[in-house]
């Protein structure tokens, strides 16, 4: 029993997973900083969270510490952080509600589709698509620029903020439909395979 417990604990002790857990732990501090209007601190904390996101994948490859837990934990950390920040920034009237509704709607739809897919064909084995990666990148950029706008009121910041928020909406819709299309193909392929085996 102790060996099993130690193995489970060791999954959390790998450097990439610890960085991912650190990113999750940063979320409440980021929220508090934004709600208290400490935008300089929130910008620095968000950059730190972004750094952990970049490092955990790099370390997983370099140290050969990729784990199944890490594969699931990393996107969960990203979604938790970004969705929470979009919600808080909308509450503070810094991000239009329509952007946050799309972000939350897509993530909720993916969660439902994943549950259905798991029930239909077993364990989820999706690799992140180019659209999903682009969507995450533009969401990170949008949040960073929105926070930066609270520190720098230049016209160039406003222009970049507007562009990133529009791109966030566009890529959120595109990546959501792409995910649904891939899921539908997988279910159809599994159904066809099941019929052919009968």
ZADOMAR-209152 format. One record per atom (N, C-alpha, C): residue in three letters; x, y, z. Coordinates in steps of 0.1 Angstrom, whole numbers, padded with zeros to 4 digits, always signed. Atoms other than C-alpha are relative to their C-alpha. Last residue first. Layout:
N
ALAXYZ
...
***
This chain:
198
UNK+0012+0009-0004
UNK-0201-0079-0356
UNK-0001-0010-0011
UNK-0004+0011-0008
UNK-0166-0064-0360
UNK-0011-0010+0004
UNK-0008+0009+0009
UNK-0176-0042-0389
UNK+0005-0012+0008
UNK+0009+0007+0009
UNK-0204-0026-0368
UNK+0008-0011-0008
UNK+0008+0009-0008
UNK-0180-0017-0340
UNK-0009-0009-0009
UNK-0008+0011-0004
UNK-0155-0003-0364
UNK-0008-0010+0008
UNK-0003+0008+0012
UNK-0181+0019-0380
UNK+0008-0012+0004
UNK+0013+0007+0003
UNK-0193+0031-0345
UNK+0002-0009-0012
UNK+0002+0010-0010
UNK-0157+0039-0335
UNK-0012-0009-0003
UNK-0010+0010+0004
UNK-0151+0058-0368
UNK-0001-0012+0010
UNK+0004+0007+0012
UNK-0183+0077-0362
UNK+0009-0011-0004
UNK+0011+0008-0004
UNK-0173+0086-0326
UNK-0005-0008-0012
UNK-0005+0011-0008
UNK-0139+0097-0338
UNK-0011-0009+0004
UNK-0007+0009+0008
UNK-0153+0118-0366
UNK+0004-0012+0008
UNK+0010+0007+0007
UNK-0177+0135-0342
UNK+0006-0011-0010
UNK+0007+0009-0009
UNK-0149+0143-0318
UNK-0011-0008-0008
UNK-0009+0011-0003
UNK-0128+0158-0346
UNK-0007-0011+0009
UNK-0001+0008+0013
UNK-0157+0179-0358
UNK+0009-0012+0002
UNK+0012+0007+0002
UNK-0165+0191-0322
UNK+0000-0009-0013
UNK+0000+0010-0011
UNK-0129+0201-0316
UNK-0012-0009-0002
UNK-0009+0010+0004
UNK-0129+0220-0349
UNK+0001-0012+0010
UNK+0006+0008+0011
UNK-0161+0237-0340
UNK+0010-0010-0005
UNK+0011+0007-0005
UNK-0146+0249-0307
UNK-0006-0009-0010
UNK-0005+0012-0007
UNK-0113+0258-0323
UNK-0011-0008+0006
UNK-0006+0009+0010
UNK-0131+0281-0348
UNK+0005-0013+0007
UNK+0011+0006+0008
UNK-0154+0297-0322
UNK+0006-0011-0009
UNK+0008+0008-0009
UNK-0126+0304-0297
UNK-0011-0008-0007
UNK-0007+0013-0002
UNK-0103+0314-0325
UNK-0008-0008+0010
UNK+0000+0007+0012
UNK-0128+0342-0336
UNK+0006-0014+0002
UNK+0014+0005+0003
UNK-0136+0354-0301
UNK+0000-0009-0013
UNK+0004+0010-0010
UNK-0099+0355-0291
UNK-0014-0005-0003
UNK-0006+0013+0004
UNK-0091+0372-0324
UNK-0003-0011+0010
UNK+0007+0005+0011
UNK-0115+0400-0315
UNK+0005-0014-0005
UNK+0013+0004-0005
UNK-0100+0403-0280
UNK-0009-0005-0012
UNK-0001+0013-0006
UNK-0065+0403-0295
UNK-0013-0005+0006
UNK-0003+0010+0010
UNK-0073+0431-0320
UNK+0001-0014+0007
UNK+0012+0002+0008
UNK-0089+0454-0294
UNK+0002-0012-0010
UNK+0011+0006-0008
UNK-0061+0449-0270
UNK-0012-0003-0008
UNK-0003+0014-0002
UNK-0035+0455-0297
UNK-0010-0007+0008
UNK+0002+0007+0013
UNK-0052+0488-0307
UNK+0003-0015+0001
UNK+0015+0001+0003
UNK-0056+0499-0271
UNK-0002-0007-0013
UNK+0005+0010-0009
UNK-0019+0492-0264
UNK-0015-0002-0003
UNK-0004+0012+0005
UNK-0009+0512-0295
UNK-0005-0012+0008
UNK+0009+0004+0011
UNK-0030+0541-0284
UNK+0004-0014-0006
UNK-0003-0004+0014
UNK-0010+0543-0252
UNK-0010-0005-0010
UNK+0012-0004+0008
UNK-0027+0541-0218
UNK+0003+0004-0014
UNK-0004-0008+0011
UNK+0000+0520-0200
UNK-0012+0004-0009
UNK-0012-0006-0004
UNK-0006+0504-0166
UNK+0005+0010-0011
UNK+0002-0007-0013
UNK-0042+0494-0170
UNK+0012+0007+0005
UNK+0007-0012+0003
UNK-0035+0486-0207
UNK-0004+0008+0013
UNK-0010-0010+0004
UNK-0009+0461-0195
UNK-0007+0014-0003
UNK-0007-0004-0012
UNK-0036+0441-0178
UNK+0010+0011-0002
UNK+0010-0007-0008
UNK-0057+0440-0210
UNK+0006+0005+0013
UNK+0001-0013+0005
UNK-0025+0432-0229
UNK-0011+0008+0007
UNK-0012-0008-0003
UNK-0017+0402-0207
UNK-0001+0015-0005
UNK+0000-0003-0014
UNK-0053+0389-0209
UNK+0012+0009+0004
UNK+0011-0010-0003
UNK-0053+0392-0246
UNK-0001+0004+0014
UNK-0004-0013+0004
UNK-0019+0375-0250
UNK-0011+0011+0003
UNK-0010-0005-0009
UNK-0030+0346-0229
UNK+0005+0014-0004
UNK+0007-0004-0012
UNK-0062+0343-0249
UNK+0010+0005+0010
UNK+0006-0013+0002
UNK-0042+0345-0282
UNK-0008+0004+0013
UNK-0010-0011+0001
UNK-0019+0317-0271
UNK-0007+0014-0001
UNK-0006-0003-0013
UNK-0048+0295-0259
UNK+0010+0011+0000
UNK+0010-0006-0008
UNK-0066+0299-0292
UNK+0005+0003+0014
UNK+0001-0014+0003
UNK-0035+0293-0312
UNK-0010+0007+0008
UNK-0013-0006-0005
UNK-0029+0260-0293
UNK-0001+0015-0003
UNK+0001-0001-0015
UNK-0066+0250-0298
UNK+0013+0007+0006
UNK+0009-0011-0004
UNK-0064+0259-0335
UNK-0002+0001+0015
UNK-0006-0013+0002
UNK-0032+0239-0340
UNK-0009+0012+0003
UNK+0000-0003+0014
UNK-0049+0209-0324
UNK+0007+0014-0001
UNK+0005-0014+0002
UNK-0040+0197-0289
UNK+0001+0003-0015
UNK-0011-0009-0001
UNK-0036+0159-0290
UNK-0005+0014-0003
UNK-0002-0011+0009
UNK-0068+0140-0283
UNK+0014+0007+0003
UNK-0014+0000+0004
UNK-0066+0107-0265
UNK+0003+0011-0010
UNK-0003-0011+0009
UNK-0097+0106-0243
UNK+0014+0000-0004
UNK-0009-0010-0005
UNK-0102+0072-0227
UNK+0003+0011-0011
UNK-0011+0002-0010
UNK-0131+0052-0239
UNK+0008+0012+0003
UNK-0011+0007+0005
UNK-0151+0053-0271
UNK+0012-0002+0010
UNK+0002+0007+0013
UNK-0186+0063-0263
UNK+0012-0009-0004
UNK+0010+0010-0002
UNK-0185+0072-0226
UNK-0001-0009-0012
UNK-0006+0010-0010
UNK-0152+0091-0230
UNK-0010-0012+0001
UNK-0010+0008+0007
UNK-0167+0108-0261
UNK+0007-0011+0009
UNK+0007+0009+0009
UNK-0197+0119-0242
UNK+0009-0009-0007
UNK+0007+0010-0009
UNK-0176+0132-0213
UNK-0007-0009-0009
UNK-0010+0009-0005
UNK-0153+0150-0238
UNK-0006-0011+0008
UNK-0004+0009+0011
UNK-0182+0165-0256
UNK+0010-0010+0004
UNK+0012+0009+0002
UNK-0196+0179-0223
UNK+0004-0010-0011
UNK+0002+0009-0012
UNK-0162+0193-0213
UNK-0011-0010-0002
UNK-0011+0010+0001
UNK-0156+0207-0248
UNK-0001-0010+0011
UNK+0003+0009+0011
UNK-0190+0225-0247
UNK+0010-0011-0001
UNK+0011+0009-0004
UNK-0182+0239-0213
UNK-0004-0010-0010
UNK-0005+0010-0010
UNK-0149+0252-0225
UNK-0010-0009+0005
UNK-0008+0010+0007
UNK-0165+0267-0256
UNK+0005-0010+0009
UNK+0009+0009+0007
UNK-0193+0284-0236
UNK+0008-0011-0007
UNK+0006+0010-0009
UNK-0168+0298-0211
UNK-0009-0010-0007
UNK-0010+0008-0006
UNK-0147+0314-0238
UNK-0005-0010+0009
UNK-0005+0009+0010
UNK-0177+0326-0257
UNK+0011-0009+0005
UNK+0011+0010+0003
UNK-0194+0341-0227
UNK+0005-0010-0010
UNK+0000+0009-0011
UNK-0161+0358-0217
UNK-0011-0011-0002
UNK-0012+0008+0002
UNK-0158+0375-0251
UNK+0000-0011+0011
UNK+0001+0009+0011
UNK-0194+0386-0251
UNK+0012-0009-0001
UNK+0006+0012-0005
UNK-0190+0401-0216
UNK-0001-0010-0011
UNK+0014+0001+0003
UNK-0165+0427-0229
UNK-0006-0014+0004
UNK+0001+0009+0012
UNK-0132+0427-0210
UNK-0015-0001-0003
UNK-0013-0002+0007
UNK-0121+0454-0185
UNK-0001-0008-0013
UNK+0004-0008+0012
UNK-0156+0459-0169
UNK+0013+0003-0009
UNK-0006-0013-0002
UNK-0142+0447-0135
UNK-0002+0009-0012
UNK+0006-0006-0012
UNK-0166+0417-0136
UNK+0005+0014+0002
UNK+0013-0005+0004
UNK-0154+0411-0172
UNK-0007+0006+0012
UNK-0002-0012+0008
UNK-0118+0410-0159
UNK-0013+0005-0006
UNK-0003-0012-0009
UNK-0129+0386-0132
UNK+0002+0013-0008
UNK+0012-0003-0008
UNK-0146+0362-0156
UNK+0003+0012+0009
UNK+0010-0007+0008
UNK-0117+0364-0181
UNK-0013+0004+0008
UNK-0004-0014+0003
UNK-0093+0357-0153
UNK-0009+0007-0009
UNK+0002-0008-0012
UNK-0112+0326-0141
UNK+0004+0015-0002
UNK+0014-0002-0002
UNK-0114+0312-0176
UNK-0003+0009+0012
UNK+0005-0009+0010
UNK-0077+0318-0182
UNK-0015+0003+0002
UNK-0006-0014-0001
UNK-0064+0303-0149
UNK-0007+0009-0010
UNK+0003-0006-0013
UNK-0087+0273-0148
UNK+0004+0014+0001
UNK+0014-0004+0000
UNK-0083+0266-0185
UNK-0005+0006+0013
UNK+0001-0011+0009
UNK-0045+0267-0183
UNK-0015+0005-0001
UNK-0006-0012-0006
UNK-0044+0245-0152
UNK-0002+0013-0009
UNK+0010-0004-0011
UNK-0068+0220-0167
UNK+0005+0013+0006
UNK+0011-0008+0006
UNK-0046+0220-0199
UNK-0011+0004+0010
UNK-0005-0012+0007
UNK-0015+0211-0178
UNK-0012+0008-0007
UNK-0001-0011-0010
UNK-0032+0186-0154
UNK+0004+0013-0007
UNK+0014-0004-0004
UNK-0043+0161-0181
UNK+0001+0013+0008
UNK+0007-0002+0012
UNK-0009+0156-0198
UNK-0015+0005+0002
UNK-0004-0013+0006
UNK+0008+0160-0165
UNK-0007+0004-0012
UNK+0006-0011-0009
UNK-0012+0132-0149
UNK+0004+0013-0006
UNK+0014-0001+0003
UNK-0003+0110-0179
UNK-0007+0010+0008
UNK+0009+0009-0007
UNK+0033+0117-0172
UNK-0014+0002-0005
UNK+0014-0001+0005
UNK+0062+0133-0192
UNK-0008-0011+0008
UNK+0009+0001-0012
UNK+0093+0135-0171
UNK-0014+0001-0004
UNK+0007+0012+0003
UNK+0119+0130-0199
UNK-0009-0004+0012
UNK-0003+0009-0011
UNK+0141+0157-0183
UNK-0007-0014-0002
UNK-0014+0001-0002
UNK+0143+0177-0215
UNK+0003-0010+0011
UNK-0007+0006+0011
UNK+0108+0170-0227
UNK+0015-0002+0004
UNK+0005+0014+0002
UNK+0090+0175-0194
UNK+0007-0007-0011
UNK-0007+0009-0009
UNK+0113+0205-0187
UNK-0005-0015-0001
UNK-0015+0001+0003
UNK+0102+0223-0218
UNK+0007-0010+0009
UNK-0001+0008+0012
UNK+0065+0216-0212
UNK+0014-0003-0004
UNK+0004+0014-0004
UNK+0067+0228-0176
UNK+0001-0009-0012
UNK-0010+0009-0005
UNK+0088+0258-0186
UNK-0004-0014+0003
UNK-0011+0003+0010
UNK+0064+0275-0209
UNK+0010-0010+0005
UNK+0007+0008+0010
UNK+0034+0272-0185
UNK+0010-0004-0011
UNK+0001+0014-0004
UNK+0056+0282-0156
UNK-0006-0008-0011
UNK-0014+0006+0000
UNK+0066+0314-0175
UNK-0001-0015+0004
UNK-0004+0003+0014
UNK+0030+0322-0183
UNK+0013-0007-0001
UNK+0009+0012+0004
UNK+0021+0320-0146
UNK+0003-0004-0014
UNK-0006+0011-0007
UNK+0051+0344-0138
UNK-0008-0013-0004
UNK-0012+0003+0007
UNK+0038+0368-0165
UNK+0007-0013+0006
UNK+0004+0006+0012
UNK+0004+0367-0149
UNK+0012-0004-0008
UNK+0005+0013-0003
UNK+0019+0374-0115
UNK-0004-0008-0012
UNK-0012+0008-0004
UNK+0038+0404-0129
UNK-0004-0015+0003
UNK-0007+0001+0013
UNK+0006+0418-0146
UNK+0013-0009+0003
UNK+0007+0010+0008
UNK-0014+0412-0114
UNK+0007-0003-0013
UNK-0003+0013-0007
UNK+0013+0431-0093
UNK-0007-0011-0009
UNK-0014+0002+0002
UNK+0012+0461-0117
UNK+0003-0014+0005
UNK-0002+0005+0013
UNK-0026+0459-0118
UNK+0015-0003-0003
UNK-0014+0000+0000
UNK-0032+0462-0081
UNK+0005-0006-0014
UNK-0006-0010+0010
UNK-0068+0470-0086
UNK+0015+0002+0001
UNK-0005-0011-0008
UNK-0079+0451-0055
UNK+0006+0011-0008
UNK+0012-0006-0007
UNK-0101+0429-0076
UNK+0004+0011+0009
UNK+0008-0007+0010
UNK-0071+0424-0100
UNK-0012+0006+0008
UNK-0007-0012+0005
UNK-0047+0415-0072
UNK-0008+0008-0009
UNK+0000-0010-0010
UNK-0072+0391-0056
UNK+0007+0013-0004
UNK+0014-0005-0002
UNK-0078+0373-0088
UNK+0000+0011+0010
UNK+0002-0008+0011
UNK-0040+0369-0094
UNK-0014+0007+0001
UNK-0008-0012-0002
UNK-0035+0356-0059
UNK-0002+0010-0012
UNK+0006-0008-0010
UNK-0063+0331-0064
UNK+0007+0013+0003
UNK+0013-0006+0004
UNK-0048+0319-0097
UNK-0007+0008+0011
UNK-0001-0014+0002
UNK-0012+0315-0085
UNK-0014+0007-0003
UNK+0000-0007-0013
UNK-0019+0281-0069
UNK+0001+0016-0002
UNK+0013+0001-0006
UNK-0029+0267-0103
UNK-0001+0008+0013
UNK+0009-0008+0009
UNK+0003+0279-0119
UNK-0014+0000+0006
UNK-0003-0014-0004
UNK+0023+0264-0090
UNK-0009+0009-0008
UNK+0007-0003-0012
UNK+0005+0231-0097
UNK+0003+0014+0006
UNK+0014+0000+0003
UNK+0018+0232-0132
UNK-0009+0003+0012
UNK+0002-0013+0007
UNK+0053+0240-0121
UNK-0015+0002-0003
UNK-0001-0010-0010
UNK+0051+0210-0097
UNK-0002+0014-0005
UNK+0013+0001-0007
UNK+0039+0188-0126
UNK+0000+0010+0012
UNK+0011-0006+0008
UNK+0069+0199-0147
UNK-0013+0000+0007
UNK-0001-0015+0001
UNK+0094+0193-0118
UNK-0011+0006-0009
UNK-0008-0003+0012
UNK+0082+0158-0110
UNK+0000+0015-0002
UNK-0013-0005-0003
UNK+0070+0156-0074
UNK+0009+0003-0012
UNK+0001-0014-0003
UNK+0033+0152-0083
UNK+0014+0007+0002
UNK+0006-0006+0012
UNK+0038+0119-0100
UNK+0000+0015+0002
UNK-0011-0003+0009
UNK+0060+0109-0071
UNK-0004+0007-0013
UNK-0006-0012-0004
UNK+0030+0111-0048
UNK+0012+0004-0009
UNK+0009-0011+0003
UNK+0012+0085-0068
UNK+0006+0013+0004
UNK+0000-0002+0014
UNK+0042+0062-0067
UNK-0009+0011-0004
UNK-0012-0007+0004
UNK+0046+0067-0030
UNK+0001+0003-0015
UNK+0001-0014-0004
UNK+0010+0058-0023
UNK+0012+0008-0004
UNK+0010-0006+0008
UNK+0013+0026-0043
UNK-0001+0015+0003
UNK-0006-0002+0013
UNK+0045+0017-0025
UNK-0009+0007-0010
UNK-0009-0011-0001
UNK+0029+0023+0009
UNK+0006+0003-0014
UNK+0008-0012+0000
UNK+0000+0000+0000
UNK+0009+0013+0000
***
